[in-house]
Structures are given as structure tokens and as C-alpha cells.
Amino acid sequence: LALGFTSCSKKSENLKVIPKDAMVVVSFDLQSLYKKADVEELQQLKSFQKFKEKISNDNKEMGKIFNEILKDPKSSGVNFKKNAFFFVCDSKKYGGDSRNPYIGVTAVLSDDAKFKDLLNRVSQATESQLDIKKEGALNIVRLDGGSYLSWDNKKMLFLTRDKYETTEVDVVLKKLYKQSKSEQITDIKGFSDFLDGQKDINVWLNLGGFVQDDSMFLNGMAASLYKSLFNMQKDSYFYGFIDFGKDDIKLTTYSIYNKETAKLLKKYDLYDISFDKDILKNFPEKLPIAIGGAVNVKNYYEFLKAQFGKELNEDDLVKLLNTQGLTKENVLNFFGGSFMLAIEGFENQKYISYDLDLVEDKQSEDSYEYKEVEKERMFPVFGLSFNIGDKTLLDKGITLAGLALENGYYKLPLQKDLTFYFAYNNKAFYGSNSPKGVEAFLKGGVSNNAVNSDFGKHVSKDLTYFYMSLDPNNYPKEYFDSFKHKKDKFAFDLFTQHSVNLECKRIDNSSAEFIYHLKGVEKNSLNTFFKSIDKVINYEN
């Protein structure tokens, strides 16, 4: 299947109709997605064949059109060398309700005559009227439900919103076509980096667009806090790239902060700290699920104080602490900055189940009541550990809770069948739902610990790291024996057949990476995903 795809400029013509204040922008690299999915191969799959047959059976002419576009996407008039964009923009500035935003889809045209011809053929095939209104080079068609499809000789734009709104969609549509450069999304500083870094699917979020300045509807401290939150999000953006690789699916994210927030984050670096590797001694080397990290608590406090200091009176907080025999330093120095939470393994534990039991009463009809039944099952054993700078706050908490030291550690009942065991010293805290981990902590840690593990290396380097094994062999078999239908079990087995693990890590103070690692992939992750879906859909007992 030859398409003649070639590389192209990232700044496409269709970007001109996306407003600067768009809340969400999602772009699709049509060329890359088409190639990676291998549409020619996918057409041989049973699901795709059934889909094509259904279209043809429902409407023979539509089936013909669909097959032609699959064979030669250029026949649609859409330029598949350029990214298509989906966007959501606030309708408030157009006189509408911000809770009902405008939703648009735009693509670049390689041949507007072919695009118009496609619309005419679809209109005839579906026996619908195609009433095209021309305004200069702009063509506008009103669709069912108050949506509009439009195009000129370079791009197309579909725009829709709640049909019950007073502002007509076509009025806004025309405004989008007439936007000046300063009104377009490309005028945002940092959007060019988003365009240059695009992968298969790309997402841009205007954080300020999600937090409206509604402080006028609030009073007192609540209004001030909301106003500060709005100011912190204003002119701040978040974007990410999804790449379907050979053996992984990767999401890389970036943050753009407004000037004031960026200035504060530079002054109070939250990651100006080293991870305390001694915490790793409290965990076994192999962990099915774990998250760890480190943060400079004092810098974080100063950052929050700079953002919300006017609303939160520090003197009042200090006075409140003093009434409990505590100081601000006791609180700020309590958490040393490094932490780790993990599922360490699984063990057989007793628990209480409330089963419905038949009770026969001679004075009444047969009835049921819930009865407590002690049972056993494999429970995940979790462990939590963090380093301590000042244990005064913890000492106070123990005294107030009335907990007594037993065998060197404390027991905190959370419910009938769940107890939290914990211990601490001047340097660290460790807690678990199993006493074994606490006992190991009191002895200096576990023998085969995570100090030199891959997790240990990542969390020490990245300062924020999450890992989850997707190998079913690392979990109790009984967890996967509860499928009611064979098809569900087949889908799960297919998922684990290609899955290795998930990991998330910090790259720097404004970027992070999420990776889904795969195995047994023939071409790439996207192609394998579609073929796996086909197997599940067509599964037969």
C-alpha cells in the first residue's frame, strides 16, 4: 500500500483555527499511526472484515467509499502528511456557558475539490441534503444537531456544542477562521516545543482553562485560597507525547509554569535533596509494586507559603502547635524527605467475612441473617518507610493514641481483620500489615534488600519512581482464578502474554516519563494492540 508519505513542517495550516485559550488540544500523526497500525494487514483481520461487510450491507455505496479511502487515503482530499487536531475551547468568551465548551476537529486538505466530492458522494449515499453556504473561500454545511462542517482550500473544521445554547455554532466557527496570529494557539510561548516534539498521539492542556476565577462567588479565606489557586494555574500548561514503540508504549510529559510559579520553583527547588538509601534496607530486593521518592520539605513549605501565605496565617498555626507542646520546627523536620511504599509480597492471613446464613425460628418464618465467619486468603503485604528528622510529632501522636510498645513495635487496629504494625527510631519509620517486616526493621533491615536493586538505582537517580510488575507469576494464582467467563480469562492471558511491567519516573523538575514495557511484539505495540483486540472479539469457546 503506497501512500507516498514524507516528512513535513510541524506548523500546519489547520493550527490557525485553534484558539489560544483552548483548554485541550490533541493531535494525531495520521501518517505514523497509519503505518504503525499497518492498515493493509489489519484489513485481513476477522473483525475488520466483519466491519467492512456491515457497512456494505447497510449501504452498498458507503461501503464502496470506505474501501476506496482505505486503499488510498489521499482520495479523501485530506492531507495525511499533516497532523489532525482535536480541541476543546471555553465558550464563555463567545457568550455561552463555560460548562458546555465548543469541540472541534480540524485537518489540513491536500485537495479541497476531492474533499467536496467526498462529501457529495456521502450525501447521495445517505440520501441527505448537502446545503453548502459559501462566504468567500469558506464553505459551511449545517449538520444534524446544530453541528457544522466547514472548509476552505487549505483546511477543514468540524465544530459542535450543546444545541440548546443561544450562541449559534456557525458564528463562533467564522470567528475561528478570522483569528489574528495573536489569537491563535501558536502564539503561546512553549507551544512550538509541543509541535516539535510530537509523536503518534499528543496532548496539550491549558491548566488555567480548567480553573475558572469563581472566587467572586465565595467568601473570606475560601475566596482568597481559590484566587491563589487560579493565579497559580493561569498561563500554565501541561503536555505529553504518546509513542507506540517496538517493545513499549511511552508517554513523556512536560510542564510549563507561569512566570511567578516558575520563579518560585527555581528559588525553592523541591528536588534539592538526595534519596536516603538506608530506607531501601527495609524492603526485599524483588518487589511486585513499589513507589519511592524524595522531596525537600522545607523548600516545599516555603513554596506553599509564597503561594498561599496571605491566606494562611503562619503565626496562628504556630500558636496552635504551641498549645500541643509542638513547634513549627518539630513539624517541618519530622519528615526527612525520603519515602517508599511497596507491596512486598503475599501471605496467607485470616479475615472476617459476613456470610448470609439461614436461621430457623419456630416463632417466625424462616429468615436470614449475617454471620461472622473467619476465613483465610492471600493478602498483599505492604510496607511503608520514610526517614525522620525530628520524631517529636510522632512521640506526641503515640501518647495521644494511648498505644503501648509490644515486642519493640506498636499495633494499631484498623478493623477486625487488619492491624497496622509499626516501629521507629531517631532516623526512620517503618510500618506494615504484617509484623514480620517490622521485626526485620528492628534488626536493621531484611537480608536480601533493595539497596542494590534496579528500583533502588532508579529512585536514587530520579527522586520519584514507580514500578509495577505485570508478570502474573509475581502474584497469587487465586487472584486470577475468579473469571466468570472464558473470554475474560482469554483476554487477561493475552494481556499478560505481551506485558512486562509499568514504570513511571521523573526526568527533571518539569518532565516525567511513563513506560509500558511489552514482549512478544512482532512489528510494534500499536499493531499488536489491534491484533489482540481482534483475537478477543472473535474468541470462541
ROTOR-441780 format. One record per residue (C-alpha): residue number from 1; residue in three letters; y, z negated, x. Coordinates in Angstrom, 2 decimals. Layout:
BEGIN
  seti  fifi    north       up     east
   NUM   ALA        Y        Z        X
...
//
This chain:
BEGIN
  seti  fifi    north       up     east
     1   LEU     0.00     0.00     0.00
     2   ALA     3.06     1.24     1.83
     3   LEU     6.41    -0.18     0.84
     4   GLY     8.49     0.63     3.87
     5   PHE     9.80    -2.91     4.14
     6   THR    12.19    -3.53     7.01
     7   SER    14.36    -6.39     8.20
     8   CYS    17.79    -6.77     6.65
     9   SER    21.03    -8.69     6.63
    10   LYS    20.81   -12.14     5.06
    11   LYS    24.15   -11.90     3.23
    12   SER    23.18    -9.81     0.24
    13   GLU    25.41    -8.25    -2.40
    14   ASN    23.95   -10.46    -5.15
    15   LEU    25.37   -13.59    -3.49
    16   LYS    28.78   -12.59    -4.82
    17   VAL    27.88   -13.65    -8.39
    18   ILE    26.67   -17.15    -7.42
    19   PRO    29.48   -19.70    -7.82
    20   LYS    30.49   -22.05    -5.04
    21   ASP    29.75   -25.13    -7.17
    22   ALA    26.20   -24.04    -8.15
    23   MET    24.05   -27.17    -8.47
    24   VAL    20.81   -25.45    -7.48
    25   VAL    20.12   -22.20    -5.65
    26   VAL    16.59   -20.96    -4.98
    27   SER    15.95   -17.78    -3.03
    28   PHE    12.75   -15.78    -2.76
    29   ASP    11.91   -13.48     0.11
    30   LEU    10.29   -10.80    -2.06
    31   GLN     9.19    -8.77     0.94
    32   SER     7.44   -11.67     2.68
    33   LEU     5.86   -13.07    -0.50
    34   TYR     4.54    -9.62    -1.47
    35   LYS     3.00    -9.08     1.96
    36   LYS     1.55   -12.58     2.36
    37   ALA     0.07   -12.64    -1.12
    38   ASP    -1.40    -9.19    -0.38
    39   VAL    -0.83    -7.94    -3.92
    40   GLU    -3.10    -4.94    -3.37
    41   GLU    -6.03    -7.28    -2.64
    42   LEU    -5.08    -9.68    -5.45
    43   GLN    -5.32    -6.85    -7.96
    44   GLN    -9.07    -6.79    -7.34
    45   LEU    -9.49   -10.40    -8.47
    46   LYS   -11.04   -11.06   -11.88
    47   SER    -8.02   -12.99   -13.16
    48   PHE    -5.63   -10.22   -12.18
    49   GLN    -7.88    -7.58   -13.74
    50   LYS    -8.03    -9.55   -17.00
    51   PHE    -4.25    -9.98   -16.94
    52   LYS    -3.70    -6.24   -16.48
    53   GLU    -6.20    -5.45   -19.23
    54   LYS    -4.47    -7.83   -21.63
    55   ILE    -1.08    -6.21   -21.01
    56   SER    -2.57    -2.74   -21.57
    57   ASN    -4.46    -3.82   -24.68
    58   ASP    -1.36    -5.42   -26.17
    59   ASN     0.89    -2.49   -25.27
    60   LYS    -0.51     0.58   -23.51
    61   GLU     2.88     1.80   -22.32
    62   MET     3.82    -1.63   -20.92
    63   GLY     0.52    -1.67   -19.08
    64   LYS     1.38     1.68   -17.54
    65   ILE     4.83     0.45   -16.46
    66   PHE     3.35    -2.73   -14.98
    67   ASN     0.80    -0.79   -12.93
    68   GLU     3.45     1.59   -11.62
    69   ILE     5.61    -1.29   -10.36
    70   LEU     2.60    -2.96    -8.73
    71   LYS     1.79     0.28    -6.92
    72   ASP     5.39     0.98    -5.91
    73   PRO     7.86    -1.92    -6.42
    74   LYS    10.74     0.38    -5.38
    75   SER    10.27     2.33    -8.61
    76   SER    11.85    -0.62   -10.44
    77   GLY    15.18     0.04    -8.74
    78   VAL    15.14    -3.47    -7.30
    79   ASN    15.60    -3.77    -3.55
    80   PHE    12.62    -5.82    -2.35
    81   LYS    14.07    -5.92     1.16
    82   LYS    16.72    -8.35    -0.08
    83   ASN    16.13   -11.85    -1.37
    84   ALA    16.34   -12.57    -5.08
    85   PHE    18.19   -15.73    -6.15
    86   PHE    17.77   -18.18    -8.99
    87   PHE    20.69   -20.53    -9.60
    88   VAL    21.93   -23.26   -11.92
    89   CYS    25.64   -23.93   -12.37
    90   ASP    27.58   -26.56   -14.27
    91   SER    29.11   -25.24   -17.49
    92   LYS    31.82   -27.90   -17.65
    93   LYS    34.40   -25.78   -15.84
    94   TYR    33.78   -22.98   -18.37
    95   GLY    34.50   -25.29   -21.31
    96   GLY    30.88   -26.20   -22.03
    97   ASP    28.69   -29.28   -21.92
    98   SER    27.58   -30.17   -18.37
    99   ARG    24.21   -31.26   -19.78
   100   ASN    23.49   -27.62   -20.68
   101   PRO    24.07   -25.66   -17.47
   102   TYR    24.05   -21.89   -17.03
   103   ILE    20.89   -20.48   -15.47
   104   GLY    20.99   -17.20   -13.61
   105   VAL    18.69   -14.82   -11.74
   106   THR    20.14   -12.12    -9.52
   107   ALA    18.69    -9.41    -7.28
   108   VAL    20.01    -6.50    -5.23
   109   LEU    19.45    -3.00    -6.58
   110   SER    18.38    -0.11    -4.40
   111   ASP    18.81     2.39    -7.22
   112   ASP    20.70     1.42   -10.39
   113   ALA    19.60     4.63   -12.14
   114   LYS    15.94     3.70   -11.68
   115   PHE    16.69     0.17   -12.92
   116   LYS    18.35     1.53   -16.05
   117   ASP    15.45     3.93   -16.57
   118   LEU    13.02     1.00   -16.32
   119   LEU    14.97    -0.90   -18.99
   120   ASN    14.97     2.14   -21.27
   121   ARG    11.21     2.56   -20.89
   122   VAL    10.58    -1.14   -21.60
   123   SER    12.88    -0.93   -24.63
   124   GLN    10.99     2.06   -26.02
   125   ALA     7.61     0.50   -25.31
   126   THR     8.54    -2.71   -27.10
   127   GLU    10.43    -0.87   -29.86
   128   SER    13.54    -2.95   -29.19
   129   GLN    17.13    -1.77   -29.17
   130   LEU    18.87    -1.48   -25.80
   131   ASP    22.56    -1.67   -26.62
   132   ILE    24.34    -1.19   -23.28
   133   LYS    28.03    -2.02   -23.20
   134   LYS    29.96    -0.64   -20.24
   135   GLU    33.05    -2.21   -18.71
   136   GLY    33.91    -0.07   -15.74
   137   ALA    30.94    -0.13   -13.37
   138   LEU    29.44    -3.13   -15.15
   139   ASN    26.62    -2.71   -17.69
   140   ILE    25.89    -5.56   -20.13
   141   VAL    22.98    -5.97   -22.54
   142   ARG    22.69    -8.85   -25.01
   143   LEU    19.11   -10.09   -25.30
   144   ASP    17.45   -12.29   -27.89
   145   GLY    18.53   -15.92   -27.85
   146   GLY    22.03   -15.23   -26.57
   147   SER    20.97   -14.35   -23.03
   148   TYR    22.49   -11.42   -21.14
   149   LEU    21.22    -8.90   -18.62
   150   SER    23.82    -7.08   -16.54
   151   TRP    24.07    -4.79   -13.55
   152   ASP    26.39    -2.58   -11.56
   153   ASN    25.48    -0.06    -8.86
   154   LYS    24.59    -2.80    -6.35
   155   LYS    23.08    -5.82    -8.13
   156   MET    21.67    -7.21   -11.37
   157   LEU    22.31   -10.58   -13.02
   158   PHE    20.45   -12.28   -15.84
   159   LEU    22.33   -15.25   -17.32
   160   THR    21.35   -17.68   -20.06
   161   ARG    22.07   -21.13   -21.51
   162   ASP    21.82   -23.08   -24.78
   163   LYS    22.56   -20.54   -27.51
   164   TYR    24.31   -23.13   -29.64
   165   GLU    27.15   -23.61   -27.18
   166   THR    30.58   -22.38   -28.23
   167   THR    31.35   -20.54   -24.98
   168   GLU    29.71   -17.10   -25.03
   169   VAL    27.47   -16.37   -22.06
   170   ASP    28.94   -12.91   -21.53
   171   VAL    32.40   -14.42   -20.97
   172   VAL    31.06   -16.51   -18.07
   173   LEU    28.98   -13.58   -16.82
   174   LYS    32.08   -11.42   -16.43
   175   LYS    33.85   -14.23   -14.57
   176   LEU    30.96   -14.44   -12.09
   177   TYR    31.30   -10.73   -11.30
   178   LYS    35.04   -11.16   -10.69
   179   GLN    34.82   -14.18    -8.36
   180   SER    37.02   -14.14    -5.28
   181   LYS    35.47   -14.88    -1.87
   182   SER    36.72   -18.47    -2.04
   183   GLU    34.87   -18.98    -5.34
   184   GLN    31.53   -17.64    -4.07
   185   ILE    28.64   -19.72    -2.71
   186   THR    29.03   -18.12     0.72
   187   ASP    32.41   -19.84     1.15
   188   ILE    30.66   -23.20     1.70
   189   LYS    30.53   -24.25     5.32
   190   GLY    26.85   -24.54     6.18
   191   PHE    25.56   -22.03     3.63
   192   SER    25.36   -19.41     6.37
   193   ASP    22.87   -21.68     8.17
   194   PHE    20.85   -21.75     4.97
   195   LEU    20.85   -17.95     4.79
   196   ASP    19.95   -17.54     8.47
   197   GLY    17.02   -19.96     8.25
   198   GLN    15.42   -18.58     5.08
   199   LYS    11.63   -18.38     4.87
   200   ASP     9.43   -17.46     1.89
   201   ILE    11.00   -19.77    -0.70
   202   ASN    14.27   -21.58    -0.07
   203   VAL    16.13   -24.29    -1.99
   204   TRP    19.81   -25.31    -1.83
   205   LEU    21.07   -28.41    -3.68
   206   ASN    24.67   -29.38    -4.26
   207   LEU    24.31   -33.17    -4.34
   208   GLY    27.78   -33.63    -5.76
   209   GLY    26.82   -31.45    -8.70
   210   PHE    24.20   -33.96    -9.82
   211   VAL    26.60   -36.92    -9.86
   212   GLN    29.44   -36.35   -12.28
   213   ASP    32.56   -38.52   -11.93
   214   ASP    31.92   -40.54   -15.09
   215   SER    33.43   -43.74   -13.69
   216   MET    36.14   -43.46   -16.36
   217   PHE    33.52   -44.46   -18.92
   218   LEU    32.63   -47.64   -17.01
   219   ASN    34.47   -50.87   -16.30
   220   GLY    35.02   -53.25   -13.39
   221   MET    32.59   -53.29   -10.46
   222   ALA    30.22   -50.77   -12.12
   223   ALA    33.03   -48.20   -12.28
   224   SER    34.01   -48.82    -8.64
   225   LEU    30.41   -48.53    -7.40
   226   TYR    29.86   -45.33    -9.35
   227   LYS    33.09   -43.88    -7.98
   228   SER    31.98   -44.69    -4.42
   229   LEU    28.59   -43.07    -5.04
   230   PHE    30.31   -39.97    -6.40
   231   ASN    32.59   -39.76    -3.36
   232   MET    29.60   -40.13    -1.01
   233   GLN    27.75   -37.22    -2.69
   234   LYS    30.78   -34.99    -3.14
   235   ASP    30.75   -31.96    -0.81
   236   SER    27.31   -32.99     0.46
   237   TYR    24.35   -30.61     0.38
   238   PHE    20.61   -30.60     0.92
   239   TYR    18.50   -27.54     1.61
   240   GLY    14.96   -26.67     2.61
   241   PHE    12.68   -23.77     3.58
   242   ILE     9.07   -23.29     2.44
   243   ASP     6.94   -21.19     4.77
   244   PHE     3.37   -20.12     3.89
   245   GLY     1.82   -20.04     7.35
   246   LYS    -1.63   -19.14     8.63
   247   ASP    -3.02   -22.66     8.63
   248   ASP    -0.30   -24.64     6.88
   249   ILE     2.42   -24.76     4.26
   250   LYS     5.59   -26.13     5.79
   251   LEU     8.76   -27.46     4.18
   252   THR    11.68   -28.06     6.53
   253   THR    14.70   -29.85     5.08
   254   TYR    18.30   -30.31     6.23
   255   SER    21.23   -32.39     5.01
   256   ILE    24.93   -31.57     5.19
   257   TYR    27.17   -34.60     4.69
   258   ASN    30.81   -34.58     3.67
   259   LYS    33.32   -35.37     6.43
   260   GLU    33.68   -39.07     5.62
   261   THR    29.94   -39.73     5.35
   262   ALA    29.19   -37.69     8.48
   263   LYS    31.82   -39.65    10.38
   264   LEU    30.30   -42.98     9.29
   265   LEU    26.74   -41.90    10.10
   266   LYS    27.85   -40.87    13.57
   267   LYS    29.61   -44.19    14.08
   268   TYR    26.76   -46.26    12.61
   269   ASP    23.67   -44.39    13.80
   270   LEU    20.81   -45.58    11.57
   271   TYR    18.24   -44.49    14.14
   272   ASP    19.84   -46.07    17.18
   273   ILE    16.66   -48.08    17.74
   274   SER    13.18   -47.89    19.26
   275   PHE     9.98   -48.39    17.31
   276   ASP     8.23   -51.68    18.15
   277   LYS     4.74   -50.53    19.26
   278   ASP     3.36   -54.07    19.03
   279   ILE     3.15   -53.57    15.27
   280   LEU     0.51   -50.89    15.85
   281   LYS    -1.80   -53.58    17.28
   282   ASN    -2.29   -54.92    13.75
   283   PHE    -3.85   -51.69    12.46
   284   PRO    -7.09   -49.84    13.26
   285   GLU    -6.89   -46.55    15.15
   286   LYS    -8.13   -44.39    12.26
   287   LEU    -6.11   -44.70     9.06
   288   PRO    -6.58   -42.53     5.95
   289   ILE    -2.98   -43.13     4.78
   290   ALA    -0.07   -44.63     6.71
   291   ILE     3.71   -44.65     6.88
   292   GLY     5.90   -46.21     9.53
   293   GLY     9.36   -46.12    10.92
   294   ALA    12.34   -47.91    12.37
   295   VAL    15.95   -48.34    11.29
   296   ASN    18.91   -50.10    12.82
   297   VAL    19.55   -52.74    10.16
   298   LYS    22.97   -53.83    11.40
   299   ASN    24.24   -50.24    11.54
   300   TYR    22.83   -49.62     8.08
   301   TYR    24.66   -52.68     6.78
   302   GLU    27.92   -51.55     8.37
   303   PHE    27.47   -48.09     6.87
   304   LEU    26.94   -49.53     3.37
   305   LYS    29.87   -51.88     3.83
   306   ALA    32.10   -48.97     4.78
   307   GLN    30.96   -47.04     1.72
   308   PHE    30.93   -49.84    -0.84
   309   GLY    32.83   -52.65     0.89
   310   LYS    35.71   -52.55    -1.55
   311   GLU    33.36   -53.15    -4.48
   312   LEU    31.15   -55.79    -2.84
   313   ASN    32.99   -58.86    -1.60
   314   GLU    31.29   -59.94     1.61
   315   ASP    32.93   -63.37     1.51
   316   ASP    31.38   -64.10    -1.89
   317   LEU    27.96   -63.08    -0.59
   318   VAL    28.32   -65.33     2.44
   319   LYS    29.30   -68.27     0.22
   320   LEU    26.25   -67.66    -1.96
   321   LEU    23.98   -67.65     1.10
   322   ASN    25.56   -70.85     2.38
   323   THR    24.62   -72.64    -0.83
   324   GLN    20.99   -71.90     0.08
   325   GLY    21.41   -73.07     3.66
   326   LEU    21.49   -69.50     4.99
   327   THR    23.97   -67.42     6.96
   328   LYS    24.72   -63.71     7.00
   329   GLU    23.10   -63.51    10.43
   330   ASN    19.87   -65.04     9.04
   331   VAL    19.63   -62.16     6.58
   332   LEU    20.73   -59.32     8.88
   333   ASN    18.46   -60.46    11.71
   334   PHE    15.43   -61.15     9.50
   335   PHE    14.05   -57.60     9.56
   336   GLY    13.73   -56.42    13.13
   337   GLY    13.88   -52.75    12.16
   338   SER    10.30   -51.51    12.66
   339   PHE     7.70   -51.43     9.90
   340   MET     4.31   -49.99     8.98
   341   LEU     2.37   -49.77     5.72
   342   ALA    -1.13   -48.35     5.59
   343   ILE    -4.39   -48.04     3.74
   344   GLU    -6.66   -49.38     6.47
   345   GLY    -9.97   -48.71     4.76
   346   PHE   -12.00   -49.74     1.75
   347   GLU   -14.17   -52.73     0.96
   348   ASN   -16.23   -53.98    -1.94
   349   GLN   -14.23   -56.55    -3.91
   350   LYS   -14.72   -58.41    -7.16
   351   TYR   -12.31   -57.88   -10.03
   352   ILE   -11.90   -58.88   -13.67
   353   SER   -12.47   -56.25   -16.36
   354   TYR   -11.65   -56.77   -20.02
   355   ASP   -14.50   -55.13   -21.95
   356   LEU   -14.73   -54.78   -25.72
   357   ASP   -17.61   -56.96   -26.87
   358   LEU   -19.25   -57.18   -30.30
   359   VAL   -19.03   -60.71   -31.79
   360   GLU   -21.17   -61.63   -34.78
   361   ASP   -19.65   -64.28   -37.03
   362   LYS   -21.58   -65.47   -40.05
   363   GLN   -18.35   -66.29   -41.93
   364   SER   -16.79   -62.87   -41.44
   365   GLU   -17.66   -59.23   -40.95
   366   ASP   -18.83   -58.03   -37.58
   367   SER   -15.82   -57.74   -35.26
   368   TYR   -14.93   -57.00   -31.65
   369   GLU   -13.03   -58.98   -29.08
   370   TYR   -12.13   -58.53   -25.44
   371   LYS   -14.28   -60.40   -22.99
   372   GLU   -13.59   -61.07   -19.32
   373   VAL   -16.30   -59.54   -17.14
   374   GLU   -16.49   -59.90   -13.36
   375   LYS   -17.35   -56.61   -11.66
   376   GLU   -17.35   -55.08    -8.19
   377   ARG   -15.92   -51.85    -6.84
   378   MET   -14.50   -50.34    -3.68
   379   PHE   -10.86   -51.34    -3.31
   380   PRO    -8.38   -49.88    -0.83
   381   VAL    -7.40   -52.43     1.80
   382   PHE    -3.71   -52.15     2.56
   383   GLY    -1.78   -53.72     5.39
   384   LEU     1.95   -54.30     5.78
   385   SER     3.59   -55.33     9.02
   386   PHE     7.13   -55.49    10.37
   387   ASN     8.87   -57.15    13.27
   388   ILE    11.05   -60.20    12.75
   389   GLY    14.33   -61.08    14.41
   390   ASP    15.01   -64.34    12.54
   391   LYS    12.34   -66.00    10.41
   392   THR    14.69   -68.49     8.71
   393   LEU    14.80   -66.46     5.49
   394   LEU    11.01   -66.29     5.35
   395   ASP    10.68   -70.02     6.04
   396   LYS    13.05   -70.72     3.14
   397   GLY    11.04   -68.46     0.84
   398   ILE     7.78   -70.19     1.70
   399   THR     9.30   -73.59     0.94
   400   LEU    10.77   -72.46    -2.39
   401   ALA     7.47   -70.86    -3.45
   402   GLY     5.58   -74.03    -2.53
   403   LEU     2.96   -72.15    -0.51
   404   ALA     0.68   -74.10     1.80
   405   LEU    -0.79   -72.91     5.10
   406   GLU    -4.59   -72.48     4.90
   407   ASN    -6.64   -71.40     7.91
   408   GLY    -3.45   -70.24     9.61
   409   TYR    -2.19   -67.98     6.78
   410   TYR    -0.73   -68.10     3.28
   411   LYS    -2.21   -66.97    -0.04
   412   LEU     0.00   -65.56    -2.78
   413   PRO    -1.91   -64.88    -6.05
   414   LEU    -0.54   -61.75    -7.70
   415   GLN    -3.08   -61.62   -10.55
   416   LYS    -6.55   -62.92   -11.31
   417   ASP    -8.34   -60.47    -9.07
   418   LEU    -5.63   -59.76    -6.50
   419   THR    -4.32   -62.05    -3.77
   420   PHE    -1.83   -61.23    -1.05
   421   TYR    -2.72   -62.89     2.26
   422   PHE    -0.06   -63.09     4.96
   423   ALA     0.98   -64.75     8.16
   424   TYR     3.93   -64.51    10.53
   425   ASN     5.33   -65.80    13.78
   426   ASN     8.65   -65.51    15.61
   427   LYS     8.09   -61.82    16.28
   428   ALA     6.18   -60.22    13.43
   429   PHE     4.85   -60.40     9.87
   430   TYR     1.52   -59.10     8.58
   431   GLY     0.17   -59.11     5.02
   432   SER    -2.85   -57.64     3.26
   433   ASN    -5.01   -57.88     0.15
   434   SER    -7.90   -58.79     2.48
   435   PRO    -7.96   -61.91     4.70
   436   LYS    -9.75   -60.00     7.48
   437   GLY    -6.61   -58.20     8.59
   438   VAL    -4.59   -61.43     8.64
   439   GLU    -7.28   -63.16    10.69
   440   ALA    -7.12   -60.29    13.20
   441   PHE    -3.31   -60.59    13.31
   442   LEU    -3.60   -64.30    14.19
   443   LYS    -5.86   -63.34    17.08
   444   GLY    -3.39   -60.80    18.47
   445   GLY    -4.46   -57.69    16.54
   446   VAL    -7.53   -55.52    15.98
   447   SER    -9.66   -54.35    18.91
   448   ASN    -9.57   -50.57    18.36
   449   ASN    -5.94   -50.49    17.32
   450   ALA    -3.44   -47.70    16.63
   451   VAL    -1.26   -48.19    19.73
   452   ASN    -2.51   -45.01    21.40
   453   SER    -3.35   -43.12    18.21
   454   ASP    -1.74   -39.86    17.09
   455   PHE     0.04   -41.81    14.37
   456   GLY     1.39   -44.24    16.96
   457   LYS     2.71   -41.40    19.10
   458   HIS     4.42   -39.72    16.13
   459   VAL     6.06   -42.82    14.67
   460   SER     7.30   -43.89    18.11
   461   LYS     8.85   -40.46    18.71
   462   ASP    10.04   -39.52    15.20
   463   LEU    11.04   -43.03    13.97
   464   THR     9.90   -42.02    10.46
   465   TYR     6.39   -40.68     9.95
   466   PHE     3.89   -40.39     7.09
   467   TYR     0.26   -39.30     7.32
   468   MET    -2.42   -38.79     4.67
   469   SER    -5.91   -37.54     5.33
   470   LEU    -7.26   -35.10     2.73
   471   ASP   -10.82   -35.32     4.03
   472   PRO   -12.98   -36.83     1.23
   473   ASN   -15.24   -38.34     3.89
   474   ASN   -12.46   -40.82     4.64
   475   TYR   -12.61   -42.21     1.08
   476   PRO   -15.37   -43.87    -1.01
   477   LYS   -17.69   -41.37    -2.68
   478   GLU   -17.37   -43.18    -6.02
   479   TYR   -13.72   -42.15    -6.17
   480   PHE   -14.79   -38.54    -6.64
   481   ASP   -17.74   -39.05    -8.98
   482   SER   -15.68   -39.59   -12.12
   483   PHE   -15.03   -35.94   -13.01
   484   LYS   -15.94   -35.34   -16.65
   485   HIS   -16.20   -31.57   -16.30
   486   LYS   -17.97   -29.50   -13.66
   487   LYS   -14.97   -27.18   -13.48
   488   ASP   -12.74   -30.08   -12.43
   489   LYS   -15.23   -31.06    -9.74
   490   PHE   -15.38   -27.44    -8.56
   491   ALA   -11.57   -27.28    -8.32
   492   PHE   -11.47   -30.53    -6.35
   493   ASP   -14.19   -29.35    -3.96
   494   LEU   -12.30   -26.09    -3.44
   495   PHE    -9.11   -28.02    -2.70
   496   THR   -10.79   -30.27    -0.12
   497   GLN   -12.62   -27.30     1.36
   498   HIS    -9.29   -25.95     2.60
   499   SER    -7.36   -29.21     3.09
   500   VAL    -6.98   -31.22     6.30
   501   ASN    -4.03   -33.58     5.90
   502   LEU    -0.41   -34.08     4.92
   503   GLU     2.27   -35.27     7.31
   504   CYS     6.00   -35.88     6.99
   505   LYS     8.25   -36.60     9.92
   506   ARG    11.90   -36.96    10.84
   507   ILE    13.21   -34.25    13.16
   508   ASP    16.66   -35.74    13.67
   509   ASN    19.24   -37.67    11.66
   510   SER    19.78   -34.81     9.24
   511   SER    16.46   -32.96     9.11
   512   ALA    12.80   -33.57     8.35
   513   GLU     9.52   -31.70     8.12
   514   PHE     6.68   -31.82     5.57
   515   ILE     3.43   -30.09     6.52
   516   TYR     0.27   -29.46     4.51
   517   HIS    -2.41   -28.56     7.07
   518   LEU    -5.22   -26.24     5.99
   519   LYS    -8.56   -24.97     7.25
   520   GLY   -10.88   -22.09     6.43
   521   VAL    -7.97   -19.75     5.72
   522   GLU    -8.67   -16.03     6.08
   523   LYS    -5.20   -14.46     6.03
   524   ASN    -2.60   -17.07     5.18
   525   SER    -2.07   -20.06     2.89
   526   LEU    -0.43   -18.10     0.03
   527   ASN    -3.20   -15.52    -0.19
   528   THR    -5.84   -18.26    -0.08
   529   PHE    -3.99   -20.20    -2.80
   530   PHE    -4.11   -17.27    -5.24
   531   LYS    -7.75   -16.53    -4.50
   532   SER    -8.66   -20.19    -5.01
   533   ILE    -6.86   -20.23    -8.36
   534   ASP    -8.85   -17.16    -9.36
   535   LYS   -12.14   -18.89    -8.49
   536   VAL   -11.24   -21.91   -10.60
   537   ILE   -10.14   -19.83   -13.60
   538   ASN   -13.33   -17.78   -13.52
   539   TYR   -15.68   -20.69   -12.79
   540   GLU   -18.83   -20.66   -14.87
   541   ASN   -21.38   -23.50   -15.07
//
